[in-house]
Amino acid sequence: MLSPKADPREVPWPHAPIHRLSAKGTYFVTAGTYQKEHFFRGANRVQVLHRGLLRVAQEFGWTLEAWSVFSNHYHFVAHSPQSDDNAESLSQMLGLLHEKSAKWINKRDSCKGRQVWHNFWDTRLTYERSYLTRLNYVHQNPVRHGLVAVANQYPWCSAAWFERTARPAQIKTIYGFKLDRVRVYDEYETAPDW
């Protein structure tokens, strides 16, 4: 129970995650559509969202290491810009991605003003094991959702890129991290027609 004298700026809003972006570093991010709707169902639509994520990350100076994009959510692991003292640009970056992708999909569906995005969840990764496990989690997410048998077969995820660019020992190490104990909000059913 909160004290009646509690500072209202310190009271968390109960329907949204708290974004603590005061420290630069490596972040694991999940974002989902409003009511988990499959607004980006189909290859053309998910491709636009995928391209948008890669583009805004580059524009804002975030270095993506792993990503998976689906019809109703996405995950990524990225490093905040080296030139910034904090990670506050993450909110601006995702705000721009969500604004532009919502306008694009709403125009396509003739649904002007419809809410498309719900929110995003971020975790600053401060332990190497947690970081490496989440890299594997994001690469393997299309397999976890039953979309492909092998992650590198899913075109809107970083697994194929990672396997082309990383050293074999690095691939073996990261893919060796077990995912059964990873605690990540990922309560999304994906659309099978990607």
Kinemage of the C-alpha trace (Angstrom):
@kinemage 1
@onewidth
@group {chain A} dominant
@subgroup {mainchain}
@vectorlist {calphas} color= white
{ca met a 1} P 0.000 0.000 0.000
{ca leu a 2} L 1.322 3.404 -0.942
{ca ser a 3} L 1.631 6.174 1.574
{ca pro a 4} L -0.646 9.181 0.947
{ca lys a 5} L 2.527 11.284 1.086
{ca ala a 6} L 4.259 9.299 -1.691
{ca asp a 7} L 5.714 11.373 -4.502
{ca pro a 8} L 3.450 10.738 -7.543
{ca arg a 9} L 6.521 10.649 -9.823
{ca glu a 10} L 7.749 7.564 -7.949
{ca val a 11} L 4.472 5.639 -8.167
{ca pro a 12} L 4.681 3.134 -11.043
{ca trp a 13} L 1.847 3.111 -13.521
{ca pro a 14} L 0.313 -0.361 -13.038
{ca his a 15} L -0.402 -1.016 -16.722
{ca ala a 16} L 2.994 -0.295 -18.220
{ca pro a 17} L 6.523 -1.473 -17.578
{ca ile a 18} L 8.930 0.954 -16.005
{ca his a 19} L 11.719 1.876 -18.401
{ca arg a 20} L 14.954 2.471 -16.487
{ca leu a 21} L 17.181 3.774 -19.237
{ca ser a 22} L 19.539 5.964 -17.233
{ca ala a 23} L 22.554 3.715 -17.890
{ca lys a 24} L 24.064 2.906 -21.251
{ca gly a 25} L 24.749 -0.729 -21.963
{ca thr a 26} L 23.271 -3.805 -23.580
{ca tyr a 27} L 19.499 -4.230 -23.555
{ca phe a 28} L 17.079 -7.045 -24.265
{ca val a 29} L 13.835 -5.619 -25.668
{ca thr a 30} L 10.420 -7.086 -26.439
{ca ala a 31} L 7.621 -5.069 -28.038
{ca gly a 32} L 4.108 -6.235 -28.809
{ca thr a 33} L 1.102 -5.110 -30.776
{ca tyr a 34} L -2.117 -3.955 -29.184
{ca gln a 35} L -4.091 -6.962 -27.923
{ca lys a 36} L -1.479 -9.182 -29.612
{ca glu a 37} L -3.195 -8.655 -32.963
{ca his a 38} L -1.377 -9.948 -36.054
{ca phe a 39} L -1.205 -6.586 -37.813
{ca phe a 40} L 1.992 -7.622 -39.618
{ca arg a 41} L 0.789 -11.034 -40.823
{ca gly a 42} L 2.241 -12.080 -44.153
{ca ala a 43} L 5.681 -11.796 -45.718
{ca asn a 44} L 5.271 -8.272 -47.110
{ca arg a 45} L 4.071 -6.808 -43.820
{ca val a 46} L 6.591 -8.482 -41.542
{ca gln a 47} L 9.331 -7.507 -44.014
{ca val a 48} L 8.377 -3.831 -43.642
{ca leu a 49} L 8.510 -4.077 -39.842
{ca his a 50} L 11.833 -5.947 -39.987
{ca arg a 51} L 13.376 -3.373 -42.324
{ca gly a 52} L 12.020 -0.567 -40.123
{ca leu a 53} L 13.635 -2.021 -36.997
{ca leu a 54} L 17.016 -2.365 -38.693
{ca arg a 55} L 16.769 1.152 -40.110
{ca val a 56} L 15.828 2.969 -36.873
{ca ala a 57} L 18.484 1.087 -34.914
{ca gln a 58} L 21.087 2.308 -37.389
{ca glu a 59} L 19.723 5.873 -37.394
{ca phe a 60} L 19.801 6.057 -33.583
{ca gly a 61} L 23.221 4.412 -33.277
{ca trp a 62} L 22.044 1.236 -31.550
{ca thr a 63} L 24.097 -1.845 -32.436
{ca leu a 64} L 21.833 -4.848 -32.924
{ca glu a 65} L 23.324 -8.248 -32.081
{ca ala a 66} L 20.212 -10.402 -32.342
{ca trp a 67} L 16.638 -9.812 -33.524
{ca ser a 68} L 13.453 -11.695 -34.356
{ca val a 69} L 10.450 -9.986 -35.925
{ca phe a 70} L 6.964 -11.532 -36.090
{ca ser a 71} L 3.406 -10.614 -37.016
{ca asn a 72} L 2.566 -9.312 -33.536
{ca his a 73} L 5.833 -8.780 -31.648
{ca tyr a 74} L 9.579 -8.582 -31.863
{ca his a 75} L 12.644 -9.110 -29.698
{ca phe a 76} L 16.167 -7.795 -29.946
{ca val a 77} L 19.435 -7.521 -28.073
{ca ala a 78} L 21.340 -4.299 -28.740
{ca his a 79} L 24.053 -2.035 -27.371
{ca ser a 80} L 23.188 1.589 -26.717
{ca pro a 81} L 25.174 4.222 -28.634
{ca gln a 82} L 28.746 4.668 -27.396
{ca ser a 83} L 28.430 8.430 -27.700
{ca asp a 84} L 25.495 8.618 -25.283
{ca asp a 85} L 25.742 8.659 -21.484
{ca asn a 86} L 22.519 6.670 -21.141
{ca ala a 87} L 20.043 4.567 -23.118
{ca glu a 88} L 17.188 7.055 -23.215
{ca ser a 89} L 17.238 7.120 -27.015
{ca leu a 90} L 15.685 3.630 -26.919
{ca ser a 91} L 12.246 5.098 -26.160
{ca gln a 92} L 12.615 7.641 -28.968
{ca met a 93} L 13.845 4.987 -31.390
{ca leu a 94} L 10.974 2.600 -30.700
{ca gly a 95} L 8.506 5.482 -30.648
{ca leu a 96} L 9.553 6.381 -34.185
{ca leu a 97} L 9.427 2.742 -35.346
{ca his a 98} L 5.984 2.247 -33.838
{ca glu a 99} L 4.630 5.529 -35.185
{ca lys a 100} L 5.835 4.924 -38.746
{ca ser a 101} L 4.859 1.228 -38.858
{ca ala a 102} L 1.416 1.980 -37.372
{ca lys a 103} L 0.734 4.698 -39.940
{ca trp a 104} L 1.906 2.406 -42.740
{ca ile a 105} L -0.231 -0.559 -41.667
{ca asn a 106} L -3.273 1.594 -40.914
{ca lys a 107} L -3.083 3.235 -44.335
{ca arg a 108} L -2.787 -0.182 -45.934
{ca asp a 109} L -5.823 -1.452 -43.970
{ca ser a 110} L -7.830 1.800 -44.293
{ca cys a 111} L -7.999 2.086 -40.478
{ca lys a 112} L -6.764 5.605 -39.785
{ca gly a 113} L -5.920 6.198 -36.124
{ca arg a 114} L -6.190 2.563 -35.023
{ca gln a 115} L -3.917 1.638 -32.122
{ca val a 116} L -1.299 -0.810 -33.377
{ca trp a 117} L 1.385 -0.987 -30.684
{ca his a 118} L 0.916 -1.719 -27.005
{ca asn a 119} L 4.247 -1.217 -25.264
{ca phe a 120} L 7.785 -2.464 -24.931
{ca trp a 121} L 9.710 -4.196 -22.157
{ca asp a 122} L 13.406 -3.656 -21.668
{ca thr a 123} L 16.035 -5.308 -19.505
{ca arg a 124} L 19.575 -4.069 -19.128
{ca leu a 125} L 21.881 -7.078 -19.365
{ca thr a 126} L 24.686 -6.836 -16.825
{ca tyr a 127} L 25.815 -10.477 -16.548
{ca glu a 128} L 27.634 -12.211 -19.377
{ca arg a 129} L 25.687 -15.452 -19.002
{ca ser a 130} L 22.353 -13.603 -19.139
{ca tyr a 131} L 23.529 -11.687 -22.201
{ca leu a 132} L 24.706 -14.795 -24.101
{ca thr a 133} L 21.577 -16.751 -23.186
{ca arg a 134} L 19.340 -13.972 -24.472
{ca leu a 135} L 21.316 -13.781 -27.702
{ca asn a 136} L 20.534 -17.465 -28.205
{ca tyr a 137} L 16.915 -16.929 -27.128
{ca val a 138} L 16.381 -14.233 -29.758
{ca his a 139} L 18.138 -16.210 -32.518
{ca gln a 140} L 16.093 -19.337 -31.677
{ca asn a 141} L 12.742 -17.593 -31.194
{ca pro a 142} L 11.286 -18.611 -34.601
{ca val a 143} L 11.953 -22.254 -33.651
{ca arg a 144} L 10.399 -21.741 -30.201
{ca his a 145} L 7.260 -20.390 -31.902
{ca gly a 146} L 7.131 -23.391 -34.260
{ca leu a 147} L 7.629 -21.402 -37.459
{ca val a 148} L 10.756 -23.200 -38.674
{ca ala a 149} L 12.793 -26.259 -37.725
{ca val a 150} L 16.097 -24.353 -37.812
{ca ala a 151} L 16.344 -20.664 -36.874
{ca asn a 152} L 18.413 -19.636 -39.903
{ca gln a 153} L 15.452 -20.588 -42.143
{ca tyr a 154} L 13.344 -17.699 -40.794
{ca pro a 155} L 14.117 -14.611 -42.904
{ca trp a 156} L 13.223 -11.957 -40.303
{ca cys a 157} L 15.610 -13.051 -37.604
{ca ser a 158} L 19.321 -12.645 -37.123
{ca ala a 159} L 20.279 -16.340 -36.962
{ca ala a 160} L 21.390 -16.660 -40.622
{ca trp a 161} L 23.345 -13.391 -40.421
{ca phe a 162} L 24.949 -14.494 -37.144
{ca glu a 163} L 25.982 -17.846 -38.612
{ca arg a 164} L 27.535 -16.108 -41.656
{ca thr a 165} L 29.478 -13.494 -39.687
{ca ala a 166} L 30.491 -15.085 -36.361
{ca arg a 167} L 33.401 -17.432 -35.736
{ca pro a 168} L 32.441 -21.140 -35.446
{ca ala a 169} L 33.530 -21.226 -31.782
{ca gln a 170} L 31.327 -18.225 -31.000
{ca ile a 171} L 28.330 -19.819 -32.724
{ca lys a 172} L 28.851 -23.070 -30.830
{ca thr a 173} L 29.164 -21.243 -27.513
{ca ile a 174} L 26.067 -19.058 -27.920
{ca tyr a 175} L 23.907 -21.834 -29.371
{ca gly a 176} L 24.998 -24.023 -26.450
{ca phe a 177} L 23.214 -21.906 -23.838
{ca lys a 178} L 20.083 -23.631 -22.531
{ca leu a 179} L 16.831 -21.716 -22.904
{ca asp a 180} L 14.580 -23.703 -20.573
{ca arg a 181} L 15.216 -21.399 -17.609
{ca val a 182} L 15.138 -18.043 -19.390
{ca arg a 183} L 12.480 -15.780 -17.940
{ca val a 184} L 11.220 -13.599 -20.778
{ca tyr a 185} L 7.759 -12.212 -21.413
{ca asp a 186} L 6.850 -13.902 -24.679
{ca glu a 187} L 3.190 -14.832 -24.402
{ca tyr a 188} L 2.509 -14.399 -28.100
{ca glu a 189} L 1.067 -16.826 -30.581
{ca thr a 190} L 2.619 -16.170 -33.954
{ca ala a 191} L 0.889 -16.280 -37.292
{ca pro a 192} L 1.990 -19.382 -39.220
{ca asp a 193} L 1.755 -17.635 -42.602
{ca trp a 194} L 4.897 -15.551 -42.709
